[in-house]
Amino acid sequence: MNVWTRRVVIGTAAVSMALSVAACGKAGNGAKGGGGDGKTIGLLLPENKTTRYETFDRPLIEAKIKALCSDCQVKYNNADQDTQNQKKQFDALITQGVKVIILDAVDFKATKSWVNQAAKQGVKVIAYDRLAEGNLSAYVSYDNEKIGRLQGQALVKALGDKAKDSNVVMINGSPTDPNMPFFKKGAHSVLDKAVKKISYEQDIPDWSPDEANKKMSAAIDSLGKDNFQGVYSGNDGMAGGIITALKKQGISVPVGGQDAELAGLQRILKGDQAFTIYKQIKPQADTTAEIAVKLLKGEKIGSLTDRKVDSLSGEVKGIPAKLYDAQIVTKANIKDTVIKDKVYTASQICAGDVKKACEAAGIK
């Protein structure tokens, strides 16, 4: 598998954010005015419960746009998991004359009318991370079904020789996230053949760690403490809530997530979480920024998109797309993946009660 290097340093990301905001002036919630001069790109992200969006996606996209177009501006908003709020943010960008919008949708189905109306007005919309509905100009994400397969494979490996006799609980992500069905499909394609049974399965609105905690507690009450041997979690944030519920009942079984969040990596080192999925955000963010600038300048984007995809409804065919790969991360390869690629430093990961676990894993 090709592993795309993601060279991100938190300090650099913070500096990039500061530079971008300083250059943009009006970026941020409630930005108004201007934007009709062909130098402004809208950036709409869905939520901040998942740490990646504010820590990586936003500063990386802003920094790359600035590097490619020194006099370009970015008008940024986060929807805080509220579809109506995101629609208002989207409409405001159109009113302000913004001609290119990078959209990571809260609810992909809700975007159809927005995106189609924008296209009629000559506004180019790039679906970022999640495939929105409507007449899109481009889509940049990951091979999400493959990510689900990787999650399934990692959980089977964590179960070891007992996999065939194991019952598994599945706590999936938000049903309004178009990526979630692909994660689920990929995971099921592996688990359904490799384990005894999926004994309990729930989708979690908003990818909420608190709700995942409640559903895990409900699963324990329903199945009993000894009647499941592993837990699939849609992402690392929910894995944290799941593991808290398991610990409260004195249960220790493999739990896996996704996103290579700092807290997830720390749980892996301490032995609380079995694995995560490392998605290379920097190339995804950089490519999206490059596409946005090219669209702003009226240039072709074929060199940046290597495939075509259809919308999930099937109504829009042949959307130019770029889909990146991902990698399983366990205690054994944290050092050679996220630390090597400078996503997090060893000192960030090994803080507090993780220090001894890092030393045991050979991380200094």
N, C-alpha and C positions, 0 to 999 in steps of 0.2 A: 504494500500500500504506500502511495506517495504521501509523505508527511510534509505538509506546507509549514514552513517556519514562521512562527508568530513571535516577532521580536518586540515585545511590549514591556516596558518598565513603568511601574506605577508613577514614578516621578515624572518620566517623560510624558506619560499620558496627561498628567495634571498640568504640565507646562503647555502641552499642545492645546488643552482645553482653554487655558487662560489666554494664550495667544489668539485662539480663534474667536473667543468671546470679545476680547479687546478689539480685534479687527472688525468684527461684525457690528459691535455697538448695540444693535437692536435685537440680537438673538435672545431667545428665552421666552418664557411664558408671557403672553399678552403683547408680543412684538407687533407694532403697527406701523403703517406708512411705508412709502418707498416700495422697492421690490419689483417695479415694473421696468427696470432698466436693462434686463437681460443679464444681470450679474448676481442674482439671488437664487439660492437653492433652499427649498423647504426640507426639513428633517423632522419626521414625526415618529416617535418611538412609543411602544404600547404601555409599558409599566416599569416600576422600579423595585418590585419585590425580588426579581432576578437581578443579581448584582452586576451582571455583564453589561447591561445597557448603558448605565451611567459611568461605569468604571472603564469600559473598553470601547463599545460601539460608537457612542457619541463623540468622545475626544478623537478617536482614530479617523472617523469620517470627516470631522471638521478639519483636522490637521492635514489630511490628504487633499481635500478640496482647496485649502489655503496654499498648499505646495504647488498645486496644478494651476491655480488661478488666484494670484495674489490680491486682486481687487474684487474677488467674489465674496459674497456674504452668505451666511447660513442663518436661516430663521428656524429656531429649534423649539419643539414642545414635546412634553411627555404626557400621555393621556391618563396615566394613573389607573389603567385598566377600566376606563369608562368610555364606552363606544360613542355616546352622544358628545362627550367632551372632545374626543378625537375628531368627530365630524365638524364641530365648531372650529377646531384648529385648522382642519383641512380647508373648510370654506373661507376662513380668514385669509389663508395663503392665496387662494384664488382671487379674492377681493383685492388683495394687495398687489396683484399682478405677477405673482411668482409663476415662472414658466416650467420649472422642474421640481418635482416633489419626490422625496424618498419616503416611502410609507411602510412602516411595520405595523400591520393592522391588529387592533384589539380583537375584532370579530371580522374575519375575512368575508363572510357572506354580506355583511352590512355595507361593504365598500363599493358594491357594484354600481349603484346610482351615482355615487360621488365621482368615481374614476371615469365613468362614461361621460358624465357632464363635463369633467375637466378636459377629457380628450376632445370633445366638441369645441372647446375654447382654445385648443392648441396647447394645452398643458400636458407635459410628459410626466407619467407616474412610474416610478421604479418600485416594484415590490421587494422589500428587503427582509430577508430571513423567513417571512411567511408569505405564501402565494395568495394575494388578494384577488377578489373577483373584479371584473371589469376590463376595459380596453387598455391594458398595460403596455408600456414601452419596453420594459425589461424586468427580469426577476433574478435575484442573486441570493443563493442560500446554500444548503448542503443536500447531499443525497440522504434524505431523512429516513427512507425505508431501510437503507443500509445501516444508519445509526441505530435503528431499532434492532436490526439483526445483531449488531455488535453488542448491544445491551443484553440481548438474549444469550449470546455466546459466552459473554463474561459471567453471567449468572450461572449458567450451566457449569462452567469451569470452576466457579467458586463452590458449587455444590459437590463437585468431584464425583467419586464413585457412587454416591448416593442419589445422583440426579434422577435416575430412572424411577426411583421409588419416592421421589419428593413431590409434595404439594406446594404450590407457589401462589402467593398473593400478588396481584397486580394493581398498583396504584398509578393510574395514568394521569396525564395532564389535562389542560382545559379543553372542553369540547368545542370552544369557539376558536381554538388555534388550529389552522389548517395543517400544521406539521404533525399534530398529535395522532391523527389516524394512521399516518405513515410510520411513526415510531411504533405504534401499537401493532400494526400489520407486520412490520419487520420482526418485532419481538415474538409475536405469536408464531411466525413461520419457523422460528427456532424452538421455542419453549414447548409448543404443542406436540412436537415430535420427541423432545429430549427429556421431559419430566412426566411424572405420573398424571398430574392434573393441575389446572388453574382453579384453585378452590374458592377464590374470592376475587372479584375485580370491580373497581370503581373508577370513574373519571372525576377529576377534581377541578371545579371552577376556579379560574384565575391562577392556577398553579399554586394554590394557597398552602403553605406549610402547616398552618393551624388546622385547616380542613383535612389535610392528609393525616395529621396526628389523630383526628377524630375518627376517620375512616379506618385507620390501622387499629385503633382501640375497638371499634365495632367488629372488625375482622377477628380479633382475638376473642371477643365475647362470643361470636358466632361459631368459630371453628374450635376453640380451645387452644391452650398454650402449646400443646405438643403435636398439633395436627397440621402444621405447615413448616416447611424447612427453608424457605427463602422468600425474599420480597423484591419484586421489580418496582422501582420508583421512576417516574417520568423524568425527574431532574434532581439535582443535589439539594435544592431548597426544600423540596418535599421530603427527601430522604432524611433530612434533619428532624422534621416533625415525626416521621415514621420511627426513627431510631429512638427518639424520646419516649414514644409510646411503648416500644418493645422493652426498653430498659426499665420502665416503670413496672412492668410485669415480670422482670427477671428473665427475659427471653433474649437469646443470642443466636441469630441466624444471618446468613449473608444478605446484605442489602446493597443494591447498586443504583447509581443515579446518572447524571449527565450535566455537562457544562464546565467541569473542572473548576468549580468555585473554590475559593480559599478555604472556607469552612469544610467543604466536602473533602478536599485534599488532606486537611488536618484530621478528619475522622478516619480516613483511610490509613494514615500513618499510625493512629492510635488503635486501629483494629475494629473500629465501630462500623465502618462502611467498607464494602469489598472492592468497589471500583467506581470510576466515573468515565465519562466520554469527553475527550479533549477535542474541541472543535476550534479550528484555526480562524479566529475572528479577524485578525489583521488582514489577510488576503481578501476575505469577504468584504470587509469595510473598504479597503483600498480599491477593489474592483468596482464597488458601488459608487464610490466617489468619482472614479475615472469615467464611468458611464454617465453620471450626472453632469459632469463638466462637458463631456462630448455632446450630450443632448442639448445643453445650454448653448453651445456654440454651433449647433446645427450639423454636427459631424456624425459619421456612421459609427456604429458600435460593434460591428461584426467581429472585429479583432479581439474583443473582450468577452464575447459570448460564444460558446462552442456547441450549444444544443438548443432545441426548441421544446417548449412544454405547452400543454394545454391547461386552461383553468380547470379547477376541480369540478365545476358545473358542466364543463365541456363546451361552453358557449363561446369561449375565445380560444382560437387555435394558434399554435406556432409562436408563442411568446419567446423572444430571445432570452436565453438563460445561461447562467454560470452556476454550477453546483460543485461545492468543495467536499473534500473527504474529511474523515474523522478517525480517531484512534482510541482504543481502550487504554485507560491508565489505572494501574494498581500500585501498591506499595513498592513493587519491584522496579517500576520504571518511572516514577515521579521525577527522579534525579535526571533521567535522560530525555525527558519530554518537557514538562512545564517549566522546570528550573533551567534546563539547558537553553530553552527558547526564550527565557527571561520574561515569562508571563508573571511569575512571582519569584522573588529571591528566596534563598534558603532561610534567611533571617525572618522574612515575613511569615513563611510557613511554619517555622520552628519556634515560634514565640510561645511563652507561657508553658502550659502543661504538655505541649507537643515536643519540647526540647529533647527529652529522653527517647521518645519514639523516633525522632529524627536521627539521633546518634546511633540507635540500634539499626536503622536502615542505611547507615553510612552517609547521611546528609549532614553537612556542616555549613 
